[in-house]
């Protein structure tokens, strides 16, 4: 079990420092600049003059560029918040949906609904994927309670082992059903196929953000442990259940629309926590902005390095995330003493 550090935030009832306000404003401006760059990059050359005078360019912009960029923002926010909520309720810095098996369970759900209900609408797929992700999260939490050694490294290893078992079963079933290509597309984590009429389920993330913000203090208290939170009058089991449900919903929606975004929910919450402490409510805007900036940068790299071809954003993100994960593990003791 990894202890949490005291939050380095202002005391309740005080206003935020001007420096922190300006820092958030700068971060917002930089993220918006990256979003604007994303809107301007693509195989179809769209200029400002074209948007004003060319109906075809304007239609392409609204059908493809805007939905893709909105999907980047919403998916990044979903996975960033999922990571920070999981780290609070599990009390471990190195967990997120792809390291505890939730994303792998969501993929299994999508595969089964494709096999048994080929004509399912996107909302039905989202609901089934979220249900499977929720089951996977509960399975991980159940196994975790029975693990005697609860070090900061063992916990994600247990999750990755469970995820690998589910992933292997999913791959075997996909090969038997000749659905390997569909499975690969769900796991790609790319945004090239996102168009208008397809990304809209991701707006459910807005509701998740509101709920997380409202109950953020409860998640922070839950991160202190079952005994401490119970002594403070918090129903720890109910908060963990709610957090698991929110994570499952975010994972299911993201998996259906864009696929896996590995390590995003691990990198950003850890970096934000190291810089700002563990006050979840104050950290939420930073987590959302940093997650968006990271995935937009990864997507831009994937779209430009082999232009006009494209590398899925998940490939770039996986390379960055795996490296960061190793660095965090190697420096965990120094971080906990900070």
Secondary structure, 3 states (H helix, E strand, C coil): CCCCCCCCCCCCCCCCCHHHHHHHHHHHHHHHHHHHHHHHCCCCCCCHHHHHHCHHHHHHHHHHHHHHHHHHHHHHHHHHHHHHHHHHHHCCCCCCHHHHCHHHHHHHHHHHHHHHCCCCCHHHHHHHHHHHHHHHHHHHHHHHHCCCCCCHHHHHHHHHHHHHHHHHHHHHHHHHHCCHHHHHHHHCCCCCCCCCCCCHHHHHHHHHHHHHHHCHHHHHHHCCCHHHHHHCCCCHHHHHHHHHHHHHHHHHHHHHHCCCCCCHHHHHHHHHHHHHCCCHHHHHHHHHHHHHHHHHHHHHHHHHCCCCCCCCHHHHHHHHHHHHHHHHHHCHHHHHHC
